[in-house]
């Protein structure tokens, strides 16, 4: 998705520069349409180079419902689970 003013690419570039990405309350609302691809792109940009923290009240198995695109969920989980530390409270 490209906005005419270039804001999408500016935001992606800004996100790529961050050493730590924190997503709080992940999964409160479904991820729809192009947001899935954007989320995947951000996760892939951080994969194996930057740190990502995702806090969610949902079990990982529920992510399939939240993201609603099986292939994208599996790619995202593959990127996140590799070298991950899981904390349960």
DRENFI-44122 format. One record per atom (N, C-alpha, C): residue number from 0; x, y negated, z; residue in one letter; atom name. Coordinates in steps of 0.001 Angstrom, whole numbers, plus 500000, padded with zeros to 6 digits. Layout:
+-------+--------+--------+--------+--------+------+
: zamar :     xx :     yy :     zz : lumlum : fise :
+-------+--------+--------+--------+--------+------+
:   NUM :      X :      Y :      Z :      A :   CA :
...
+-------+--------+--------+--------+--------+------+
! end
This chain:
+-------+--------+--------+--------+--------+------+
: zamar :     xx :     yy :     zz : lumlum : fise :
+-------+--------+--------+--------+--------+------+
:     0 : 500845 : 501172 : 500000 :      X :    N :
:     0 : 500000 : 500000 : 500000 :      X :   CA :
:     0 : 500887 : 498770 : 500000 :      X :    C :
:     1 : 500709 : 497913 : 499063 :      X :    N :
:     1 : 501520 : 496695 : 498962 :      X :   CA :
:     1 : 500602 : 495498 : 498974 :      X :    C :
:     2 : 500799 : 494615 : 499912 :      X :    N :
:     2 : 500027 : 493376 : 499946 :      X :   CA :
:     2 : 500677 : 492369 : 499023 :      X :    C :
:     3 : 499871 : 491517 : 498446 :      X :    N :
:     3 : 500381 : 490524 : 497498 :      X :   CA :
:     3 : 501407 : 489601 : 498143 :      X :    C :
:     4 : 501263 : 489355 : 499436 :      X :    N :
:     4 : 502204 : 488464 : 500113 :      X :   CA :
:     4 : 503448 : 489193 : 500622 :      X :    C :
:     5 : 503535 : 490502 : 500381 :      X :    N :
:     5 : 504704 : 491272 : 500805 :      X :   CA :
:     5 : 504713 : 491609 : 502288 :      X :    C :
:     6 : 503603 : 491377 : 502989 :      X :    N :
:     6 : 503579 : 491585 : 504436 :      X :   CA :
:     6 : 503759 : 493048 : 504823 :      X :    C :
:     7 : 503279 : 493961 : 504012 :      X :    N :
:     7 : 503442 : 495387 : 504317 :      X :   CA :
:     7 : 504922 : 495759 : 504339 :      X :    C :
:     8 : 505631 : 495389 : 503300 :      X :    N :
:     8 : 507062 : 495729 : 503238 :      X :   CA :
:     8 : 507847 : 495028 : 504339 :      X :    C :
:     9 : 507462 : 493811 : 504677 :      X :    N :
:     9 : 508131 : 493098 : 505767 :      X :   CA :
:     9 : 507929 : 493838 : 507085 :      X :    C :
:    10 : 506732 : 494321 : 507315 :      X :    N :
:    10 : 506446 : 495040 : 508561 :      X :   CA :
:    10 : 507194 : 496372 : 508596 :      X :    C :
:    11 : 507220 : 497099 : 507498 :      X :    N :
:    11 : 507963 : 498364 : 507441 :      X :   CA :
:    11 : 509440 : 498103 : 507698 :      X :    C :
:    12 : 509992 : 497077 : 507088 :      X :    N :
:    12 : 511399 : 496724 : 507299 :      X :   CA :
:    12 : 511653 : 496371 : 508756 :      X :    C :
:    13 : 510729 : 495643 : 509363 :      X :    N :
:    13 : 510864 : 495275 : 510777 :      X :   CA :
:    13 : 510830 : 496526 : 511657 :      X :    C :
:    14 : 509932 : 497449 : 511354 :      X :    N :
:    14 : 509834 : 498684 : 512136 :      X :   CA :
:    14 : 511098 : 499528 : 511995 :      X :    C :
:    15 : 511676 : 499568 : 510806 :      X :    N :
:    15 : 512878 : 500366 : 510571 :      X :   CA :
:    15 : 514059 : 499888 : 511404 :      X :    C :
:    16 : 514086 : 498612 : 511745 :      X :    N :
:    16 : 515193 : 498039 : 512500 :      X :   CA :
:    16 : 515115 : 498324 : 514000 :      X :    C :
:    17 : 513947 : 498756 : 514474 :      X :    N :
:    17 : 513765 : 498992 : 515897 :      X :   CA :
:    17 : 514448 : 500297 : 516308 :      X :    C :
:    18 : 515208 : 500258 : 517406 :      X :    N :
:    18 : 515867 : 501461 : 517897 :      X :   CA :
:    18 : 514905 : 502387 : 518632 :      X :    C :
:    19 : 513832 : 501823 : 519160 :      X :    N :
:    19 : 512853 : 502611 : 519909 :      X :   CA :
:    19 : 511444 : 502227 : 519479 :      X :    C :
:    20 : 510684 : 503222 : 519086 :      X :    N :
:    20 : 509285 : 503037 : 518735 :      X :   CA :
:    20 : 508448 : 503680 : 519832 :      X :    C :
:    21 : 507547 : 502917 : 520450 :      X :    N :
:    21 : 506668 : 503436 : 521499 :      X :   CA :
:    21 : 505228 : 503317 : 521032 :      X :    C :
:    22 : 504553 : 504450 : 520987 :      X :    N :
:    22 : 503140 : 504489 : 520646 :      X :   CA :
:    22 : 502392 : 504905 : 521903 :      X :    C :
:    23 : 501628 : 503999 : 522463 :      X :    N :
:    23 : 500898 : 504256 : 523696 :      X :   CA :
:    23 : 499444 : 504586 : 523376 :      X :    C :
:    24 : 498887 : 505539 : 524096 :      X :    N :
:    24 : 497498 : 505969 : 523915 :      X :   CA :
:    24 : 497213 : 506448 : 522496 :      X :    C :
:    25 : 498136 : 507187 : 521939 :      X :    N :
:    25 : 497961 : 507722 : 520591 :      X :   CA :
:    25 : 496714 : 508595 : 520529 :      X :    C :
:    26 : 495947 : 508432 : 519487 :      X :    N :
:    26 : 494809 : 509289 : 519214 :      X :   CA :
:    26 : 493486 : 508827 : 519774 :      X :    C :
:    27 : 493436 : 507618 : 520282 :      X :    N :
:    27 : 492154 : 507128 : 520788 :      X :   CA :
:    27 : 491144 : 506951 : 519665 :      X :    C :
:    28 : 491633 : 506652 : 518476 :      X :    N :
:    28 : 490776 : 506518 : 517304 :      X :   CA :
:    28 : 491391 : 507318 : 516164 :      X :    C :
:    29 : 490570 : 507842 : 515282 :      X :    N :
:    29 : 491105 : 508589 : 514138 :      X :   CA :
:    29 : 491987 : 507697 : 513256 :      X :    C :
:    30 : 492978 : 508301 : 512653 :      X :    N :
:    30 : 493826 : 507600 : 511683 :      X :   CA :
:    30 : 493214 : 507883 : 510312 :      X :    C :
:    31 : 492866 : 506843 : 509599 :      X :    N :
:    31 : 492120 : 507018 : 508360 :      X :   CA :
:    31 : 492889 : 506496 : 507150 :      X :    C :
:    32 : 492513 : 507038 : 505998 :      X :    N :
:    32 : 492948 : 506577 : 504678 :      X :   CA :
:    32 : 494455 : 506331 : 504599 :      X :    C :
:    33 : 494835 : 505135 : 504167 :      X :    N :
:    33 : 496247 : 504831 : 503943 :      X :   CA :
:    33 : 497038 : 504733 : 505235 :      X :    C :
:    34 : 496359 : 504605 : 506354 :      X :    N :
:    34 : 497055 : 504543 : 507634 :      X :   CA :
:    34 : 497830 : 505823 : 507904 :      X :    C :
:    35 : 497334 : 506959 : 507400 :      X :    N :
:    35 : 498055 : 508227 : 507564 :      X :   CA :
:    35 : 499425 : 508159 : 506898 :      X :    C :
:    36 : 499444 : 507679 : 505683 :      X :    N :
:    36 : 500708 : 507578 : 504950 :      X :   CA :
:    36 : 501652 : 506583 : 505596 :      X :    C :
:    37 : 501109 : 505499 : 506092 :      X :    N :
:    37 : 501929 : 504494 : 506770 :      X :   CA :
:    37 : 502529 : 505080 : 508034 :      X :    C :
:    38 : 501713 : 505785 : 508820 :      X :    N :
:    38 : 502200 : 506416 : 510043 :      X :   CA :
:    38 : 503294 : 507428 : 509720 :      X :    C :
:    39 : 503082 : 508245 : 508708 :      X :    N :
:    39 : 504090 : 509213 : 508294 :      X :   CA :
:    39 : 505374 : 508511 : 507881 :      X :    C :
:    40 : 505269 : 507445 : 507133 :      X :    N :
:    40 : 506451 : 506712 : 506682 :      X :   CA :
:    40 : 507252 : 506162 : 507866 :      X :    C :
:    41 : 506554 : 505628 : 508850 :      X :    N :
:    41 : 507237 : 505092 : 510038 :      X :   CA :
:    41 : 507934 : 506217 : 510801 :      X :    C :
:    42 : 507246 : 507344 : 510986 :      X :    N :
:    42 : 507850 : 508477 : 511695 :      X :   CA :
:    42 : 509064 : 508999 : 510929 :      X :    C :
:    43 : 508953 : 509109 : 509621 :      X :    N :
:    43 : 510085 : 509591 : 508819 :      X :   CA :
:    43 : 511263 : 508627 : 508876 :      X :    C :
:    44 : 510995 : 507335 : 508917 :      X :    N :
:    44 : 512078 : 506355 : 509003 :      X :   CA :
:    44 : 512851 : 506492 : 510318 :      X :    C :
:    45 : 512161 : 506892 : 511372 :      X :    N :
:    45 : 512807 : 507043 : 512678 :      X :   CA :
:    45 : 513454 : 508417 : 512857 :      X :    C :
:    46 : 513041 : 509374 : 512052 :      X :    N :
:    46 : 513478 : 510758 : 512216 :      X :   CA :
:    46 : 514993 : 510891 : 512217 :      X :    C :
:    47 : 515497 : 511468 : 513290 :      X :    N :
:    47 : 516912 : 511817 : 513437 :      X :   CA :
:    47 : 517856 : 510613 : 513467 :      X :    C :
:    48 : 517318 : 509393 : 513535 :      X :    N :
:    48 : 518175 : 508206 : 513586 :      X :   CA :
:    48 : 517795 : 507278 : 514733 :      X :    C :
:    49 : 516534 : 507261 : 515083 :      X :    N :
:    49 : 516017 : 506348 : 516102 :      X :   CA :
:    49 : 515176 : 507149 : 517093 :      X :    C :
:    50 : 514816 : 506521 : 518189 :      X :    N :
:    50 : 514015 : 507189 : 519212 :      X :   CA :
:    50 : 512544 : 506813 : 519085 :      X :    C :
:    51 : 511697 : 507785 : 519394 :      X :    N :
:    51 : 510257 : 507574 : 519351 :      X :   CA :
:    51 : 509636 : 508166 : 520607 :      X :    C :
:    52 : 508784 : 507392 : 521260 :      X :    N :
:    52 : 508018 : 507863 : 522409 :      X :   CA :
:    52 : 506551 : 507768 : 522035 :      X :    C :
:    53 : 505844 : 508883 : 522190 :      X :    N :
:    53 : 504407 : 508881 : 521945 :      X :   CA :
:    53 : 503729 : 509337 : 523227 :      X :    C :
:    54 : 502847 : 508494 : 523719 :      X :    N :
:    54 : 502075 : 508812 : 524920 :      X :   CA :
:    54 : 500633 : 509006 : 524486 :      X :    C :
:    55 : 500076 : 510150 : 524891 :      X :    N :
:    55 : 498716 : 510477 : 524487 :      X :   CA :
:    55 : 498055 : 511336 : 525551 :      X :    C :
:    56 : 496775 : 511166 : 525683 :      X :    N :
:    56 : 496009 : 512028 : 526576 :      X :   CA :
:    56 : 495510 : 513270 : 525847 :      X :    C :
:    57 : 495716 : 513308 : 524543 :      X :    N :
:    57 : 495275 : 514440 : 523733 :      X :   CA :
:    57 : 496360 : 515502 : 523636 :      X :    C :
:    58 : 495988 : 516759 : 523668 :      X :    N :
:    58 : 496979 : 517795 : 523388 :      X :   CA :
:    58 : 497397 : 517717 : 521917 :      X :    C :
:    59 : 498580 : 518162 : 521635 :      X :    N :
:    59 : 499100 : 518101 : 520266 :      X :   CA :
:    59 : 498167 : 518823 : 519296 :      X :    C :
:    60 : 497524 : 519866 : 519739 :      X :    N :
:    60 : 496611 : 520604 : 518855 :      X :   CA :
:    60 : 495446 : 519730 : 518367 :      X :    C :
:    61 : 495113 : 518690 : 519092 :      X :    N :
:    61 : 494029 : 517780 : 518688 :      X :   CA :
:    61 : 494469 : 516759 : 517640 :      X :    C :
:    62 : 495757 : 516670 : 517390 :      X :    N :
:    62 : 496247 : 515707 : 516407 :      X :   CA :
:    62 : 495704 : 516006 : 515015 :      X :    C :
:    63 : 495399 : 517264 : 514742 :      X :    N :
:    63 : 494827 : 517621 : 513439 :      X :   CA :
:    63 : 493506 : 516904 : 513222 :      X :    C :
:    64 : 492720 : 516764 : 514274 :      X :    N :
:    64 : 491444 : 516060 : 514170 :      X :   CA :
:    64 : 491655 : 514550 : 514051 :      X :    C :
:    65 : 492624 : 514022 : 514778 :      X :    N :
:    65 : 492872 : 512575 : 514780 :      X :   CA :
:    65 : 493399 : 512113 : 513429 :      X :    C :
:    66 : 494328 : 512870 : 512866 :      X :    N :
:    66 : 494954 : 512467 : 511596 :      X :   CA :
:    66 : 494161 : 512978 : 510398 :      X :    C :
:    67 : 493500 : 514106 : 510570 :      X :    N :
:    67 : 492543 : 514644 : 509593 :      X :   CA :
:    67 : 493125 : 514982 : 508222 :      X :    C :
:    68 : 494397 : 515218 : 508158 :      X :    N :
:    68 : 495043 : 515650 : 506914 :      X :   CA :
:    68 : 496125 : 516642 : 507323 :      X :    C :
:    69 : 495821 : 517919 : 507194 :      X :    N :
:    69 : 496660 : 518984 : 507737 :      X :   CA :
:    69 : 498130 : 518862 : 507324 :      X :    C :
:    70 : 498383 : 518631 : 506065 :      X :    N :
:    70 : 499760 : 518556 : 505586 :      X :   CA :
:    70 : 500516 : 517402 : 506245 :      X :    C :
:    71 : 499881 : 516258 : 506362 :      X :    N :
:    71 : 500527 : 515100 : 506973 :      X :   CA :
:    71 : 500775 : 515362 : 508459 :      X :    C :
:    72 : 499817 : 515978 : 509147 :      X :    N :
:    72 : 500010 : 516315 : 510561 :      X :   CA :
:    72 : 501211 : 517231 : 510722 :      X :    C :
:    73 : 501321 : 518232 : 509897 :      X :    N :
:    73 : 502423 : 519185 : 510013 :      X :   CA :
:    73 : 503775 : 518535 : 509755 :      X :    C :
:    74 : 503837 : 517629 : 508799 :      X :    N :
:    74 : 505092 : 516919 : 508538 :      X :   CA :
:    74 : 505440 : 516019 : 509724 :      X :    C :
:    75 : 504460 : 515298 : 510245 :      X :    N :
:    75 : 504701 : 514418 : 511389 :      X :   CA :
:    75 : 505169 : 515234 : 512592 :      X :    C :
:    76 : 504474 : 516332 : 512894 :      X :    N :
:    76 : 504870 : 517159 : 514027 :      X :   CA :
:    76 : 506252 : 517767 : 513830 :      X :    C :
:    77 : 506559 : 518157 : 512609 :      X :    N :
:    77 : 507892 : 518679 : 512329 :      X :   CA :
:    77 : 508962 : 517643 : 512660 :      X :    C :
:    78 : 508722 : 516397 : 512280 :      X :    N :
:    78 : 509695 : 515325 : 512547 :      X :   CA :
:    78 : 509786 : 515002 : 514032 :      X :    C :
:    79 : 508654 : 515073 : 514732 :      X :    N :
:    79 : 508635 : 514701 : 516142 :      X :   CA :
:    79 : 509118 : 515813 : 517068 :      X :    C :
:    80 : 508777 : 517041 : 516763 :      X :    N :
:    80 : 509093 : 518149 : 517664 :      X :   CA :
:    80 : 510575 : 518509 : 517623 :      X :    C :
:    81 : 511194 : 518340 : 516487 :      X :    N :
:    81 : 512616 : 518630 : 516345 :      X :   CA :
:    81 : 513402 : 517717 : 517293 :      X :    C :
:    82 : 514142 : 518293 : 518196 :      X :    N :
:    82 : 514954 : 517568 : 519188 :      X :   CA :
:    82 : 514112 : 516751 : 520185 :      X :    C :
:    83 : 512868 : 517171 : 520403 :      X :    N :
:    83 : 511973 : 516405 : 521286 :      X :   CA :
:    83 : 512076 : 516889 : 522730 :      X :    C :
:    84 : 511765 : 515979 : 523622 :      X :    N :
:    84 : 511590 : 516294 : 525030 :      X :   CA :
:    84 : 510130 : 516034 : 525343 :      X :    C :
:    85 : 509468 : 517042 : 525876 :      X :    N :
:    85 : 508042 : 516903 : 526161 :      X :   CA :
:    85 : 507841 : 516776 : 527666 :      X :    C :
:    86 : 507141 : 515754 : 528064 :      X :    N :
:    86 : 506852 : 515521 : 529470 :      X :   CA :
:    86 : 505355 : 515610 : 529683 :      X :    C :
:    87 : 504932 : 516385 : 530639 :      X :    N :
:    87 : 503516 : 516487 : 530983 :      X :   CA :
:    87 : 503305 : 515916 : 532366 :      X :    C :
:    88 : 502220 : 515173 : 532514 :      X :    N :
:    88 : 501944 : 514628 : 533842 :      X :   CA :
:    88 : 500652 : 515186 : 534402 :      X :    C :
+-------+--------+--------+--------+--------+------+
! end
